[in-house]
Amino acid sequence: MPICVKSEIGKLKKVMLHRPGKELEHLVPGELERLLFDDIPYLKTAQGEHDIFARILKENGSQVVYMEDMMADVLRQSGDIRENFIRQFISEAGNTAQKFRNQLFGFLMDIPDEKELVLKTMSGVSMYEIKSETHSPLVDLVKSDSRFIMDPIPNLYFTRDPFACIGTGVSLNCMYSRTRRRETIYGQYILEHHPDYRGQTPFYYKREYPFSIEGGDILNLGSKVLAVGISQRTTPEAIELLAQNLFEDSSCEVETILALDIPSIRAFMHLDTVCTQVDYDKFTIHPGILGNLRIYEIRRGDQKGRLAVRELDRPLPAVLADYLGTDKVTMIRCGGKDRVASEREQWNDGSNTLCIEPGKVVVYDRNYITNEMLRDKGIEVLEMPSSELSRGRGGPRCMSMPLERG
């Protein structure tokens, strides 16, 4: 089956990445907050770090595919798909893009190579690139030619968020920020038109739904248990919709959803920034979420379309042990007992590990305290450089979209 992800720790067989591109060079200080960045990564070094990440995955038996390559394969199939993609992309690119939609359409249609076209939609289009075809005299006098009429999409290298694989299906997400909503167009076209996936992938959530949900909040604890964070970027309304769709699909194995209500702040933007599974009975955890964490169990109700929800009045380790069917779980504290180290390493995604098989994880090298604690607990730690990639506020799990696990 094309999509098969029923755990967080099964052998990672196939994974989708996006190699950072010129979209990072189109970040400027005045737009950082709107584009969800705190700093501007140096592209050359970021690409080198990302290449090492991909190499680690390949050396450990994972097939690595790239979003930009898969999307180019889709566009090569027919002129209609190519044209529909361009029109949809412009229509969702905001008011300025709409003002110049005819010029943008002609500009993008004239790009002959499909991969070059995909990369251009990712990196953005500035006014000077199409100025000869526009007539906007007041705007031209007031605004710089370097302004973007179609924004870059710099968060794309965090491929985890636009859609989430659940069992043999996907949640094609409605992203929290307008800045990231076009990211899911690539997922839509790949899943609907790529020969490896078209007609074979059930959708448990759709990008046009009104409530935001992102892949960093979705953890497959097993074939029957899903954990979803209620966070800055995932709403309880979205989780209810996802649960109803999962339970209505007779082929879906999920029986229980654990909704974890974490603080709605940027530092904890997704569940996987504060908690990830690294082995059958081991998790990384940021201790800052444990004190006031509320956990809810969601199951099928006694009538079709109804949900049965109850709050679980037990600590997270006990809940996880219960639903994983083990005596206990070990919570490995990000940064250890030192509060300063804990907050620093969580900010640099010390809890955002990518498990590639039970007890083996890819991590950022900068989080040396957490990494040593993982080793002390018997976890094999594969470190990757992280001086530039980490500026985007996401770690190895954020940068990976598992498509198939063993």
URRA-V913197 format. One record per helix or strand of 2 or more residues. SS is the DSSP state (A for helix, B for strand). FROM is the first residue (numbers start at 1). TO is the last residue. Records with the same first field share a line. If there is no record, write none. Layout:
SS: FROM-TO  FROM-TO
This chain:
B: 4-5  12-17  63-66  125-126  148-150  163-167  169-172  203-205  218-220  225-230  256-261  275-279  282-285  294-300  307-312  330-333  354-357  360-364  380-384  401-405
A: 22-26  29-31  43-59  67-75  79-91  95-99  101-109  114-123  127-133  137-142  154-157  178-180  183-193  215-217  236-248  266-268  271-273  287-289  316-324  339-347  368-376  389-392
